[in-house]
Amino acid sequence: MSKATQQRRERERQEREQRILEVSRPMLVRDGYHGLNMDRIAEALEYSKGTIYNHFSCKEEIILALAIQTMDKRAKMFERGTAFQGTSRERLQAIGFASEMFVKLYPDHFLVEQVIRSSSIWKKTSEERRNLMRMCEFRCMGIVGGIVRDAIASGDLELPDDVNVEELVFGMWSLSFGAFSIIATSDSLSELGIRDSFDSVRLNISHMLDGYGWKPLSKDHDYLAVIARVQEEVFSDESQTTQIRS
């Protein structure tokens, strides 16, 4: 087989896989985990079921592949946030804003990310695809961890002996992911006294960072002005899109 033929077949394989994922994502969002199945995907694409199985051994593999796409998209937005010119804590706030934009712009992607947190899905997938997912998580963790290390190196932050960089990053991740999951699935937050759910997430993380002594502290700095700069300088197009949608 010639190299050109191999390249063409690989390109066709990737295109088929991409089509499978494009059909599967809205199906999963609309009909849930139990509504996603190989028969329906094959019918929607006019493929044989065997063709679907040539790419994915089960629907859980499809869901994890969708989650990997999601994490890659999130990481790219994080990387844009790190380019913001400012102190270490301002750069971290830029990543926080990127995370908000991601949830607002790509709710279907975020829903998939919630679905894969079920152990029953994780256990049915291949080690190879689980490793790809881990690499995506490491990438996002590494971006945020890099800013934490910059803060320590510059003297903006001194972590206590019983907390390492990864634990601090995990704390922020769990707080924001948990909050965004509630925001995505609840329409009664205002009735519970939450005036602005995204502002509330920012405020709680800000208090957390103040508790660690990450300078400049919120009482000494106008972080609302920082958010306005991030919105204008880094995510202007995305911010306009979310305003139009809302």
C-alpha positions in Angstrom: 0.0 0.0 0.0 1.4 3.4 -1.0 2.0 6.1 1.6 -0.6 8.3 -0.2 -3.2 5.6 0.1 -2.4 5.1 3.8 -2.7 8.8 4.4 -6.1 9.0 2.6 -7.5 6.1 4.5 -6.3 7.6 7.8 -7.9 10.9 6.8 -11.2 9.1 6.0 -11.0 7.2 9.3 -10.6 10.4 11.2 -13.4 12.1 9.3 -15.8 9.2 10.1 -14.8 9.3 13.8 -15.5 13.0 13.8 -18.9 12.5 12.3 -19.8 9.9 14.9 -18.9 12.3 17.6 -20.8 15.2 16.0 -23.9 13.1 15.9 -23.4 11.6 19.4 -23.0 14.9 21.4 -26.4 16.4 20.7 -28.0 12.9 21.1 -26.3 12.5 24.6 -27.4 16.0 25.6 -30.9 15.6 24.4 -31.7 12.1 25.4 -29.2 11.4 28.2 -26.9 8.4 28.8 -29.5 5.8 28.2 -30.8 7.5 25.0 -27.4 7.2 23.4 -26.8 3.9 21.6 -24.9 2.5 18.7 -28.1 1.6 16.7 -29.3 5.2 16.8 -25.9 6.6 15.9 -25.6 4.2 12.9 -29.1 5.1 11.7 -28.5 8.8 12.0 -25.3 8.5 9.9 -26.5 5.8 7.6 -23.5 3.7 8.6 -23.6 0.0 9.4 -23.4 -0.7 13.1 -20.1 -2.5 12.4 -18.6 0.7 11.1 -19.4 2.4 14.4 -17.8 -0.5 16.3 -14.7 -0.2 14.2 -14.1 3.2 15.8 -15.6 2.7 19.3 -16.1 -0.5 21.2 -19.0 0.8 23.2 -21.0 4.0 23.8 -18.9 4.8 26.9 -15.9 5.1 24.6 -17.8 7.6 22.6 -18.7 9.6 25.7 -15.1 9.6 26.9 -13.9 10.8 23.4 -16.5 13.6 23.6 -15.1 14.5 27.0 -11.6 14.6 25.7 -12.7 17.1 23.0 -14.3 19.1 25.8 -11.1 19.2 27.9 -9.0 20.2 24.9 -11.4 23.1 24.2 -11.2 24.2 27.8 -7.4 24.0 27.9 -7.1 26.2 24.9 -9.2 28.8 26.5 -7.1 28.5 29.7 -4.0 29.0 27.6 -5.4 32.2 26.2 -6.1 33.4 29.7 -2.5 32.9 30.8 -1.4 35.4 28.1 -3.1 38.2 30.1 -0.6 40.8 31.2 -0.8 41.2 35.0 0.3 39.8 38.4 0.1 36.1 39.1 -3.3 36.5 40.8 -4.6 38.6 37.9 -3.6 36.0 35.5 -5.3 33.4 37.6 -8.4 35.5 37.5 -8.2 35.5 33.7 -8.2 31.7 33.7 -11.2 31.8 36.0 -13.0 34.1 33.5 -12.1 31.7 30.8 -13.7 28.9 32.7 -16.9 31.0 33.0 -16.9 31.7 29.3 -16.5 28.0 28.6 -19.5 27.0 30.6 -21.6 29.8 29.1 -20.5 29.2 25.5 -20.4 25.5 25.4 -23.1 24.1 27.7 -23.3 20.9 25.7 -19.6 20.3 26.2 -19.9 21.0 29.9 -22.8 18.5 30.3 -20.6 15.8 28.8 -17.9 16.6 31.3 -20.4 16.0 34.1 -21.6 12.7 32.6 -18.2 11.1 32.5 -17.8 11.6 36.3 -19.8 8.5 36.7 -17.6 5.5 37.7 -19.8 3.1 35.7 -18.8 4.9 32.5 -15.1 5.2 33.4 -14.8 1.5 34.1 -16.2 0.5 30.7 -13.6 2.4 28.7 -10.2 1.4 27.4 -7.0 2.2 29.3 -5.7 4.0 26.2 -8.7 6.4 26.1 -8.6 6.9 29.9 -4.9 7.9 29.6 -5.9 10.5 26.9 -8.4 11.9 29.4 -5.8 12.0 32.1 -3.4 13.9 29.9 -6.1 16.5 29.2 -6.8 16.9 32.9 -3.0 17.2 33.6 -2.8 19.8 30.9 -5.5 22.0 32.5 -4.1 21.4 36.0 -0.6 22.2 34.7 -1.7 25.5 33.3 -3.2 26.7 36.6 -0.4 25.1 38.6 2.1 27.0 36.6 0.6 30.3 37.7 0.6 29.1 41.3 4.3 28.4 41.0 4.9 31.8 39.4 3.2 33.4 42.4 5.4 31.4 44.8 8.5 32.4 42.9 7.6 36.1 42.8 6.7 36.2 46.5 3.0 36.8 45.9 2.1 33.5 47.6 3.5 31.3 50.3 1.7 28.0 50.8 1.5 26.4 54.2 3.6 23.3 54.7 0.5 21.0 54.6 -0.7 22.2 51.2 1.1 21.7 47.9 0.5 23.4 44.6 -1.7 20.6 43.2 -3.9 20.5 46.3 -4.5 24.3 45.9 -5.4 23.8 42.3 -7.7 20.9 43.1 -9.4 23.1 45.7 -10.2 25.8 43.1 -11.2 23.2 40.5 -13.6 21.4 42.8 -15.1 24.7 44.0 -15.7 26.0 40.4 -16.7 22.7 38.8 -19.2 21.9 41.6 -20.6 25.4 41.4 -20.9 25.4 37.7 -22.6 22.0 37.8 -25.2 23.4 40.1 -25.7 26.5 38.0 -26.1 24.3 34.9 -28.8 22.2 36.5 -30.8 24.6 38.7 -33.1 27.4 37.8 -34.0 28.4 41.3 -30.8 29.9 42.6 -32.2 33.4 42.6 -35.0 32.2 44.8 -32.5 30.8 47.2 -30.9 34.2 47.6 -28.0 33.9 45.0 -28.0 37.2 43.3 -25.5 36.4 40.6 -24.2 32.8 40.5 -21.0 33.5 38.6 -20.2 36.5 40.7 -20.7 34.2 43.7 -18.2 31.7 42.4 -15.6 34.5 41.9 -16.3 35.9 45.4 -15.8 32.5 47.1 -12.6 31.7 45.2 -11.4 35.3 46.0 -12.0 34.7 49.7 -10.2 31.4 49.5 -7.1 33.0 47.9 -7.2 35.8 50.5 -7.1 33.1 53.1 -3.9 31.8 51.6 -2.5 35.3 51.5 -2.1 35.5 47.7 -1.2 39.1 47.0 -2.5 41.5 46.1 -5.4 40.8 48.5 -8.9 41.6 47.4 -9.2 44.4 49.9 -6.2 46.1 48.3 -7.0 45.6 44.7 -9.8 46.3 42.3 -10.4 42.8 40.8 -13.6 43.9 39.1 -11.5 46.2 37.0 -9.3 43.2 36.2 -12.2 41.2 35.0 -13.3 44.1 32.8 -9.7 44.2 31.3 -9.7 40.4 30.7 -13.1 40.6 29.1 -11.9 43.4 26.7 -8.4 42.3 26.0 -8.6 38.5 25.9 -12.3 37.4 25.5 -14.0 40.3 23.7 -15.6 38.2 21.0 -16.8 35.5 23.5 -18.2 38.1 25.9 -20.3 39.7 23.1 -21.6 36.3 22.2 -22.7 35.5 25.7 -24.4 38.9 26.0 -26.3 38.3 22.8 -27.4 34.9 24.1 -28.5 36.2 27.5 
